[in-house]
C-alpha cells in the first residue's frame, strides 16, 4: 500500500488561489451535469481524473477549459458530421443513415453524474494537490507518479466514508443511479470546496486514519481509470489497426517486414523463416511467415485467420491485426475489422493485379465497405509492390484516383484517407522514407510507419458499463481458462465479477493480460486476454459478450434494425436466410419481416411492408436468429450496435440495431 | 412405397392400401393423413384380461385396428409416425370408441380411407410410389469448428448430426492448441460420418474397444438406419477445411484400417460452400459438379426453382408474386406460369383452408402452369415456408396492388 502521508504536505499547501479556481471549475462541471442527458448511465469516478486533468491545465495557465471539449467521447463525430449524403453509391447513404439514427442521445462523453459531483465537490481539496503533485513528480520518476494518484484515490474513499454519502454502491459499479444523480444542487456540493485548506487536510487525516476495506479499495482504484489510461504505456495511446486488402496483395509480407524492420522479430527467427521458406520453394513468403504461423497457412501461402501482434511507434502502441484477404475467410476478416479503430488497405500496384482486386469479385471493394460499415473512419492505403512497376508516378496516380473515387462513395472523408507507395518485399518506404531515386523524384510524403503514427486515436467509452466481445477461448496453464477479445466499453480489474451473455453465467476475472504482460486493470480499446474461473469452458463460445453484471447486455433472438443493402443480385424478401455477422459472432438468421423502406438521406418512410428490398435501399427489417445473440442498441453503444449481413459468400447489407424485441 | 390397392369412387371418396418400405415413406404418409380420415393398420395393443376369479392379467396382442384419426405426430429425426384416434371397428380386444395410438411400421400394409381424395394427395401417392426417384445423398457441410451432417432424400433433408468444437485461434508463437482442436474436430466429424451414414446396407454395426484403467471395455453400437444406401457423400466447406478434412479422413482410415471408408472412397466429393451452416446446403446442391453427378435430385430442382423466383423478383418484380391472396389473384388472371407451394400448407387441418390451396393448385394446372410442391423439410422449402409458403412466377406482369399485401403478410403472422 502506498504511503498516505505523502500526499498530505501537498494537500496542506495548495498553491494560492487554488480554492477559487476549483470552485469555478466545479460549477462548470455541475452545470454540465444538469444539462447532460438523464437517461445516460454515467461513471462517477472518471470525473475526478478529469478534474485533476483540468486543474493541471489551469495551473499551467491554459485558458479555462470546457470540460466536455477535452473529454467528450463521441468517437463517431466525424461520421455524424460528415456530409456524405450527397454522394451517390452504395455505401454513401450508410453514413447518413447512421448519422440519422433515431434519437441518438447527445453522448456528451462525459456525462458527469452527480454521484461524482458529490464526491468531487468534497474531494477537491485533496484531489487537486494530488493532481499537482503528480504533475510535478511525473517527469522525475514513474514509480512516484504511480504512487501519488493512488494516495489521492485512497483519500477520496476515506473521505467518502467520513462524509457519509451513500454513493459507494454506485461508485463501485461505476454507475450512478439516476435517483442519486439529481440529488444536491451544484451549489451545495460546491460549498465544501470553498473551505480552507485546513478543512481539506482534516479530510485527509480522516481518510488516512481508517484502513480502507476491500470494497473501498476497489472503488478507489476505479476512480482514476482515465488518468491511469493516459499514463500507461508511457503516455502512448493504444490503437487497433487492421490490415485489409485483396488476396495476395501482400498484406502479411508488408506487415511482417515492417515488424522485422522495427526489431519485433529477431534476426535469428527471420533467418530461420528465410531458410525454411526457401526450402519450401516460397522464398518470397518469408516475411509473411512472421504473421502466418499455422502449418496450413504456410503451406498454402494464404492467411486464413487474423494474425495478431503489437508494435510501437513514436507516439502509439499499435495492436496489429493482419486480416486474411481470401474471399472465403471474410468472416474471419470481419471479426478482425470489428475490433479495429483504423485500417491499412493494401493494394497491389502491379499491372492487372490491382484491377483484379478492385473489379467486381475482388476483395478490395468488399473489404473497404466492410471496414467503413464497421466504424473505421481513418484509412491508410499502401500501394504495394510499387517496385514491380518501377515506382511509376502515373501508375500511383491512376490507382489513387480510382480508389479515391470508390472510397469517397464508401463514406471515407478525403482528409482521412492517405496513400503511401510501398514495397513490402524489398521493405521500401515502410519504417523510413525511401531513398529510391525513382520514388523520391515525385514522392515526398510520409512512410507507412509515420502515417500509422499520425492516426488520431479514437475516443473510448471508458465511462460506460463494461463490455468485452470474446474472440477466442482457450485453455491455459493453471486454473480456469482464457478468453481474449477487445474491451468495447468500460474497464475491468482483476477480481471483478463479470457476466457472460448469452449463456448468462457469472465468473471471476483472475488475471488480465495485454500484449503478453499481466496487468491489474484494462479499459476500453484494449485487446486483452482474461483468465476467468468459476465457469465451465464449454459454455463459452466465440461471440459471447462479457459484461458488467449490474448493467447486463441483453440477449435476444429477434430484433429490429435499419439496414443498408449493398449491390445484391437477388432481392431480399421475408424469410430470406442470411448469416449475421456481429462483432465476433456469425450466426444464421432469417429476415422475418420487412417493416419499411426508408428514404436514403432523409430517413422518412417511403413504403410500409414492402414486397421485397433491392440493392441500394435503406430499410427497417426484423431479424430472427437461431440462437440468442447479445446485442446493444446502436444509440447506446455505437461499437456494439453494428452488424453485417452476408448471403452465399457475399456481403449484402450493413445495419444498426434499433430495437430489441425478445 | 408400394400401392397394393386403390379404390376410389366417382365422388372421390374411397380407400387406398399402401406398404411403406423406407423411412421416407413415413414422411409421405404423414402428408397423406388428415384428421377425420380412417386408418386401418396392424398394431400392438396392451390388453387386460380379467378371469372369472377376478385376477387381472395383461398381455400385448398384435391386432388390426381401424381408427378415426385425431392427431398425427411425425418425428423427423427418427422418421416415425404416430397416429392417435378412436376405434371405429370393434374387435375382441378393443371396444368401439376406445382410444389407440398406431405407430406405423415399415413393410406392413395400412389402409387409408378418406371422404375426399384430392389431386394433391393422389399426386403424392404417385410420387411416393415412383421407384425412379431414389437417390440418397449425404452431405457434410462444414467450416472450422462446425459441421452439419445431413442426409438428403428426395423428399427430406435430415440433419443427422451437428458437430461443434471450439477451436482456439492462432496466437503469436503458439499454434499447438489450434492444431490439436482442429484434429479433435475432424475426429468428431469422422465418427459422425461412420455412425450416421450407411454405405453398404441398412445398418452399421460398430464395435469400439476402449482401454479404461487397464480394463478392456467393449461398446457395441448398432445404428439402425432404414435409409437406402448413400450414393454419394458431399464434403463442402469454405476455404481449405474440406481438403484438409478429406486428407485427414483417409489418412485415419488407412491407419485404423477402416474398410468401409476406404472401399467407398470414390463416393466422396469435395464441393465449395460459403459457410458451414445448414442453409449452405442450397449452394452445394446447386453446384454444377454435383448436379452432373446426381442427375436431377428433387432437392436441387427446388433450390433452382426458388432461385428463379428470386431472379424474377429482381428483374421484373411484377412477374413474381408471393402470399396466398396475391397468388390467387394472379391465378384468377390465368397468369401463373410456375407455382411454388410448400407441402406444409396441405397439412393444414382446417378443411376450408386446405381446399383453398388445393383449388389453387388445380386451377394452375388446368391453365397449363407448372406446380412444384416443395418439401418443407428441405432447406429451400423452409425458406418458402417463411415466405408465406406460396409463390409464383407469372407469365406476364400484373401491376402490384399494395393493399392486398397488407392482409397477405398479416396472414403470415
Contacts between the chains, C-beta under 8 A, distances in Angstrom:
chain1	res1	chain2	res2	distance
A	293	B	170	5.4
A	293	B	172	7.4
A	293	B	173	7.6
A	293	B	175	5.2
A	294	B	170	5.2
A	294	B	175	4.8
A	294	B	178	6.2
A	294	B	179	7.0
A	295	B	175	7.5
A	295	B	179	7.3
A	296	B	240	6.5
A	296	B	244	6.7
A	297	B	170	7.9
A	300	B	240	6.4
A	304	B	239	6.4
A	304	B	240	7.3
A	305	B	169	5.6
A	305	B	170	5.6
A	306	B	169	7.4
A	307	B	170	6.8
A	307	B	172	7.8
A	308	B	171	7.3
A	308	B	172	6.7
A	309	B	172	5.3
A	326	B	239	6.9
A	328	B	238	3.8
A	328	B	239	4.1
A	328	B	272	8.0
A	328	B	274	7.4
A	329	B	238	7.4
A	329	B	239	6.0
A	331	B	275	7.3
A	471	B	169	7.2
A	472	B	168	5.8
A	472	B	169	4.5
A	472	B	171	7.6
A	473	B	166	5.5
A	473	B	168	6.6
A	474	B	168	3.5
A	474	B	169	8.0
A	474	B	171	7.8
A	474	B	177	5.3
A	475	B	168	7.9
A	475	B	177	7.2
A	516	B	172	7.9
A	537	B	166	7.8
A	538	B	166	8.0
A	540	B	166	7.9
A	541	B	166	6.2
A	542	B	166	6.9
A	569	B	314	6.8
A	570	B	307	7.6
A	570	B	310	4.1
A	570	B	311	6.7
A	570	B	313	7.4
A	570	B	314	5.8
A	571	B	310	6.5
A	571	B	313	4.9
A	571	B	314	4.9
A	571	B	317	7.6
A	573	B	310	7.6
A	573	B	313	6.9
A	573	B	322	6.9
A	573	B	387	5.6
A	574	B	386	6.3
A	574	B	387	6.1
A	574	B	388	7.8
A	574	B	409	7.4
A	574	B	412	7.4
A	575	B	383	5.4
A	575	B	384	7.4
A	575	B	385	7.1
A	575	B	386	2.5
A	575	B	387	4.0
A	575	B	388	7.9
A	576	B	383	7.4
A	576	B	386	7.8
A	577	B	279	4.5
A	577	B	383	5.9
A	579	B	275	5.9
A	579	B	277	6.7
A	586	B	275	7.4
A	588	B	277	4.5
A	588	B	278	7.3
A	588	B	279	6.2
A	590	B	386	5.9
A	592	B	386	7.5
A	593	B	409	7.9
A	607	B	402	7.8
A	609	B	405	5.8
A	609	B	406	6.5
A	609	B	409	5.6
A	611	B	313	7.9
A	611	B	317	6.8
A	611	B	322	7.6
A	611	B	400	6.8
A	611	B	405	6.3
A	612	B	313	5.4
A	612	B	317	6.7
A	614	B	314	6.4
A	614	B	317	8.0
A	646	B	274	7.7
A	648	B	274	5.2
A	648	B	280	7.8
A	648	B	282	7.9
A	648	B	283	5.8
A	649	B	238	7.3
A	649	B	274	3.4
A	649	B	275	7.9
A	649	B	283	8.0
